[in-house]
Structure formats: structure tokens, C-alpha cells
Amino acid sequence: MKNRRSHISSPGVWCILALALSIITGCNYLSIPATDDVLARPYTRKENANAPVFNSAVIKGMVLSADRVNAATLIAAYRLGNGNAELTGYSVVSIGGPFMIYVPEGRYHLYALTDYDADGIFERHEISGVCGTSASPLELHVREGQLITGISIRTAKANGKALKLPASGPIPEGQNFVKQVTHNGQILKIYSDVYSPENAQTGYWHPSSFMKAFGAHIYFGEEYHPKKIPVLFVHGTEGSPHHWIYLWMRMDRTRYQPLFFYYPSGIRLSLAAALLDEELHELHQKFGFQKMVIIAHSVGGLTTRAFLCRYVSESRHSFVKLFISLATPWSGFEMADASQRLPHKSIPAWVDLGTKSGFIQDTMNEKLPPHTHHYILYGKNDKLSGDKAIDERAVSCAVKAFGFDCTHDSILSDRKVFARINAIVEKELR
């Protein structure tokens, strides 16, 4: 019998490459390869009980290594159903530590395999842990768009006899597993290759691939300083911290500390908001900062507003005092509505970006927390967001809206925009 083995590929070998996007007729430029596990519309049981399920949710947890062995650990998520078990998602971490797995809706068991012999291969006899107990693995019920947290798996020495993978769910032979290379709160220089345009494009067009390597986290640009006020930047579609370099270079870093929420912009916006909430809560528990500014661009403004409306209150995240949005299309896009009617695969985010989507309606009808002041900045020459940037539902909740002679993208590098942002921050956080 062949030994079922799976290899770990390094981030350098695993290619996160820029997509060659061919813009042709119709809405074909929205299409992506079938290998990224996403559909144009959410999975609906009523339509077809046997329809495939696609990546839409996140399981976040911690690997607790008993032996502290310097070896990679694979957290494998097996989806259960009809007497079968399918390896649907995974995360590879070093030694122990946090993991994040992007999976479809379903019922799951999580297993850990540790590469104890350091040969770069995960083998069945290297099973080192399970979520729950060996006698009774914990069954996780994952819903569309859900974020599940607080999961822990304690690993020990290889014990293939005590623990067994699901009989019908072996490790795929010859599969290369991408190693997770970043974590929440990590310090990365703004010119880091992690933030490259190629990776940002992958996060939009291939969010599953992005999640395997980077997850969705908040990064520091420098060591945390308790006397500085954190300023959290949230990018938009195909964005990364690179897009904030103009503001980053000019902000007074003797008083303010830049943080960056870097996430795959192709995921559901409701899920991105939940991840922002979780990662920020984790950092606040660690550092205890009392004031924070959030500056968001384009669709990042919608993600941030959803986060503020659903997760911020006087008892949670009350330190978020100021929200500044730039060129945000508050009303969504008619093109996203059309994409949901086409028989092709498209970006999960487009499910939420339609003008009639439940996400847009709920996010815009909900009120911002009273202690968070919102300012809207928009470009008068913005052909992408247009009038959507001054949607009355957003403007009515804002302290003030300011227009500038710039486009959707140039608003990020306009000196008058920076001057206005600086004046707002000084006024609000004086």
C-alpha cells in the first residue's frame, strides 16, 4: 500500500502571483477559476440540497504544543456528511500558536498532524491532536459567513494508534500545504513583500489562497508605544497597506501609531467586519489603548461601518473615537446586482456589494455608536463611487462631509486631503 504523504511548500515556492485578467465582453472580468472555492451566490439549501458548498466562514483557534517541538503542525478541517469526511480547509503553523482556517459551511472535526521528523511531509502516523478528545472529537457546526473563535487543540507526541483520521478522509497524496507566515499584532515594515500588489490581487480574486498564507490580521508598523494613539488603516478592493504610504509618511509618528488591517478583500464584507472585530479585540486586551482612529478607503469604509454598527458599543471597543472614510460607495454597485444573476463564478464580496443586498441595507440602516464621530471625504472626480460616496444615509450620520478635486484613487495621495484628515484628528482627539 502506498504511504499517503503530503508536502509543505514554502511561501517562496508557492506562487501568489498576479492574475492575468482578460477584460472582454459582458461581465467576464468578474470570473475567476473554479479552484478558489467560491460561487456568485451563497449556498441555499432550498434550491438544491445536494449543491456544493463554497468557502464562506472562518474557524480561528490556538495550537497548544505540549512538547514545544520545533516542527510545523497542520490543522486539518474535515467536513462531515453522508458517511464521508472531506479535507476542506487547513492551516499550517510553526511549533504552536494561532491558526485561521477558511472553510465552507458544514459540520467539522479538526485534527492536528505534526511533522516530528522534520522531513517536510505530513504522514498519518504523525497525528498529534484533535479538537475535543480522541474518544469524542468536538463537532463544529459552521454557518455561511460565520466566524468561530476560542478553539484550542493540544498536541503531544505522534500517536497514530490513539488517534485516527476519518476513514474516508485521508490526507490527499502529494498535496502541497502552504505555511501560515503572519499573525495578529506582527510588526511589518510598510514596504514588506507581504503587502505586494500581487498578494493584494490574490486576496481579491483568490481569497482562499490568501487566507492560507496570511489569514486576516492587524499589523503594526513599529513597536507598540503606550503613549501614542493608534491609527488603524483599512484598505479597500485589491488594497494593501502599500496604498496608505502617502499618509503614513506624513503622519506625526511622535503622537500617532499606524496599524493596518490586511485581509483578503474578496471575502464577504460581513465576515471581514467580524474578523476586524476579533483581531482588534485581541490587541486591545493585550495593550489596553484608550483611544483609536480608523481611516478606511473605498469598500473598506463599508467593512468598517459594519464593524462599528454591529460590534462597537459603550462596553466593547468604546476606545474607537473617530472614523474617517475616503471615497466609500455606500449604496453598493448595480454591477454587483447583475453578477448575482449570471451563471458564473465571481467574488464573494459581490454578494454583499449589490445595491439590494441585505448587507448594504442593514449596514446603512443601522446607526453608528454615539461615541464614534464619523467624517466623510470624497472625490468630486470619482467615477467609481460617484454619488454613492455621499449617500444620504451615511451623510446624515456623519459630523461633516468634505469634497475634493480628486479621483477614487488619488484621494489617497492628495495634500489637501491629508491636511483635512490631520485637522480632523487634531480637533477630535485634542
N, C-alpha and C positions, 0 to 999 in steps of 0.2 A: 504493500500500500504506500502511496506517495505521502510524504510528510507535508501537511498543509502549512506553508510558511508565508509570511508577509513582511515586506521590507519597509524600512523607514527611509524616506527621501529627505535630504536636507533642503532648506528653503532655496539654496542656490541652485540645486539640481531641478527642484520642482519649479516649473516656469509659471510665474504670474506675469503673463505677457499682455501687452496692449492688444485689444481686439482690432482686427481689420474689419471695420464696419462699412459695408456697402450700402450707400443710400440710393435706393431705387424707388420704384413706384409704390403708391399706396402707403401702408403702414409697415412695410417690411423692415424698416430700420429699427423697429421695436423688437424684432425677433431675435432670439438667442438660441444656441444649440440645446438639444434636449438633455444633454448630460448634466445640466446645472440644477435639475430637480425643481423647476418652477413652472407654473401654468399662468395663463392670462387671468384666470379667475379662481377664487377659493374653492376648495373641495366642498361639495354639498351632497350629503348622503341621500337626500330625497331624489336627486337626479339619477344617481346610479350608485347603488350600494357597493358595486364591485369596482368602481372607478379608482384609479391610482391616487395616492396622496403625495403631496409635494412639500418640500421644506418650508416651514412657516413658523416654527417655535424654537425656543432655546431652553436647554437644561444647563444650569450653572451649579457647580459644586466644588468640592475640595478633595484631593487625594492626600490621605494621611499615611505617610510611609513609616512603617514600624522599624525597618532596618536602616533607613536613610542611605540606601544603596544608591550609588551614583549611576543610575540607569534610567532609561526612558520607560514611561508607563503609558500604555494605550488604554483609554477608557472607551469601551465599545458599547454602543447603544443598539440593542436588538429589539426590533418591533415585533410584537406577538400577534398572531392571528391565524385562524383556520388550522391549528395544529402545527404551524410553521413559525420560524423565527428568522428574521432578516436583519443583517447588519446594515442599518440605515444611516447612522452617523457616528462620528468618533472625534476624539481629541487626544493628542499625544503630548504629554508633559514630561519635564525633566525631574527626576527624583520624586518630589511630591509637589503639592501646590494646587492652585485653582485651575479649573477646566471649564470650557464652554462648548456645548455641542448644539449644532443647528440641525433640527430634525423635522420630519413631517408629523402630522397629527397621528396619534395612536397610543397603544399600550406598550410599555417598555420595561426591560430588565437591563441593568448596567453591569458590565463586568470589567475587571482590570487585568491586564496582562503586562508583566514587567520583563524587560529584556535583561535578565540577570547575567547572562553570559556575554553581554555587550557585543553581540555579533551583528547587530543591526537588523535582526529578524525576530518577529513575534511568533512564538510557537505555542501549540495547545498546552504543553506541559508547563508553560510559564504563567499560567493563570494565578494571579496573586490576590484577588479580592472580588467582592461583589457588593452591590448596594443592597443592604439588608443582611441576611445570614445565608450560609450555604444551604441550610435546610429550607429556608423560606426567603428567597430573593424578593426585595420590595418591588411591587409593580407600580410603575409611574403611569398615570393617565394624563396624556398631553393633548391639549386642545389647540386648534388653529390660533396662531398669534400669541400664544401663552408664553410667559417666562416663568420657569420653575427654578427656585433657588433653595439653598440650605441643604443640598445633597452632599453626603460625605461617603467616601469609600476608603476603608483602611486596608492597606496592602501588607502582606507578610512574605515569607519565603515562598518560592514556587511550590504549589501544592495541587498539581493536576489531578491527584486521586481524590482529594477532598472536594474540589470544585470542578464542575464540568460546564462547558459552553452548551447552549441549546443544541440538541442532536441535529436538528435541521438547519442550524445557523452557524456553520463553521467560519473560520477566518478565510476570506477569499484568497485563493492561492496566487502568490506573486503580486498581490496588491501593494502599491507604494503608499505609505501613510505619511502625510505632511506633518511635521512637528510644529507645535504651537511656539511662536517665538516672542510673543509680547504678553504683558499682563497689566492689570489696572494699577494706575499710580506710577508706572515706569517713567523714568526720565529719558527723553529722546530729544536730540537737537532738532530744530525745525527743518534742517536740511537733510534729515535722515532718509535713507533709501526706502524705509518702511512707508513713508508718505509719498512715494513717487507717483507721477501721473498714471503709470501703468497699473500700479496697485489700486489707485483710486478708481480707474475704469473697471478693473476686475470686481471691485466692491459693488459696482452698479450692475454690470452685465452678468457677473458670475458670483453672486453673494455667497453661495455655498463654499466656493474655493477660498474666498477672502476669510470667511469665518474660521476655517480650519487652521489657517496660519496666524491670524491676528485677533480673531474674536471682535468684540466691540467694547472699547475701553476709553478711559480718560487718561491722558498723558501729561506729564509735567515737562516744561522746557528747561527747568533747572531745579535744584534742591528746594524743597518747601521751606518757606520763611514765614514764621508765625506773625510777623508784623506787617506783612504785605497782604493786600486784598486780592483774592483770586479773581481773574477774569477768564471765564470759560468760553471758548470759541466753538461754535457748532457749524460745520460746513453743510453745503447742500449737495445736489446731484453731481456725482462724479468728482466730489470735492475731497480735499485733504487739508491738513494744517499748512501745506505749502501755499494755499490760497490766502492765508492770513499774514503773509510775510511783511506786507507794507505796514499794516497796523502794528504788528509785532515789533518791527524795527523802531517805530516812533513812540510807542507807549513808554511811560515813565516807569521803568522796572525797579526804581528805588521804592516805589509805593505800591505797584501792582504786579501780580504774578500771573503769567499766562498759562492756561491749561487748555487742552484740546480734546474734544470728544471726536474720536476717529472710529467710524463704523461703516459697514457696507451700505451704501446709500440706496441699494436696490431692494433692501428688505422692507417689509410692511412698516409704515410710519408709526403705527401703534406699538409695534414691537420695539422699534428704535427708541421711542419715548420711555417704554418700560425699562430698557437697558440703561438709558441715561439716568433714570431714577435709581436703579440698583447700584450702578458704579459710583454715582455721586454720593449716595448714602454711605457706601463703604468708605470712601475717602473722608467724609465728614466725621464718621465715627473714629477714624484714625487721627485726624488733625484738629478737628473741632473749630474750624474757622467760623467767624460770626457774620461776615458779610461776603457777598459774591455778586459779580456782574456776569450776565450771559449775553453774548453777542452772536447772532445767528444770521446766516446768509441764505436766501432763496428758500428751498424746501426745508432747510434746516430750521427756519423760523416756524414752520408748521409742526415739525417734530418737537421743538422747544415749547410752543404754545400747548400742545397736547400734554407734554410733561408737566407744565405749570398748572394746567386746569385739573389734571387728574391725580397728581402726586404731591403737589405743594400745598401746604396749609400752615396754620399757626403752630401746629405740633410737629410738622415734618417739613424740612427744607425751608424753614422760615428765614434762613440766612440769605436766600435769593432775593435781593432788594431791587435789582434793576435788570430789565430785559430790553435789549436794543435789537431790532430786526432790520435787515437790509434786503430790499428787493424781494420780498416774500409774496408768492402768488396765493393769497389767502383763499381765493374762490376755487382753486384747482384748475384743471385743464379739460376742455371739451375733447381733446385728442385722447385723453385717458379714458373718457367715457366710451369713445369709439373702440378703443383697444379691447375692452371687455366683451365686445360683440363679435370679435374676429376669431376664427378658428386657428389660432397660432399661439405659440408660447411667448410670453412677454414678462416684463419686470414685475415682481410682487408689489413694489411701491406704487405701480399704476393702479392697483386695486383701490388704494386709498386716495389717489390724486384726482380721481374723477370729480367733476363738479357736483354730481349727485351722490357721491359716495357717503356711506354712513360716517366715515372718519371725518370728512370735511364738515358735514352738517353738525356732528356732535362737538367737534373741536371749536367751531366758530360760534356755536350757540352757548357754549359754556363760558362762564366768567373767569377772568384771571383772579388770582388771590389778591386781596386789597393791599397787602404789604409789598407787592411786587409792582413797580412802576414800569410801564411799557412805552417806548418811543419807537415810532415807525420812520425809517429812512427809505426813500425810494428814488429811482432814476426816472426823470421825465422822458428820457430817450430809451427806456427799457421796452424793447419789442417783445420780450418773452413774457414777463409778468404783466406789463401794461396796466390797465385799470384794476387788475386783480390785486395789485400791490396796495391799493387804497380802498379795499372793500370796506363798506360802512360798518360791518360787524366788528372788524378789527380796529378801525379808526375810533369808533365810539368808546372803546375800552382803553384807548391809549391816552397818555398825557398830551402828546402832540405828534403831528406828522410833518416831516420835512422833505421837500423835493429838491433834487439836484440835477444839473445838466450832465447826466452820465447815463451809461447803459447798464444792463443787468450785471455785467462782469466788472466794468470799470469803476463801479461804486466801491469796490474793494481796494482801489488804489487812487482815490481822489483826495487831494489835500483838504478840500473844503469839507468833505465827509468826515475825514479824521478830526478836523478841528471841531466839528459839531459833536462827534462822539466824545471827544475829550472834554468839551464844555458840559455835556450832559452828565458824564461820570463825575466831574468835579462838583457840579451842583447837587446831584443826588446823594453822593457819598461824602460830602464835606464833613 
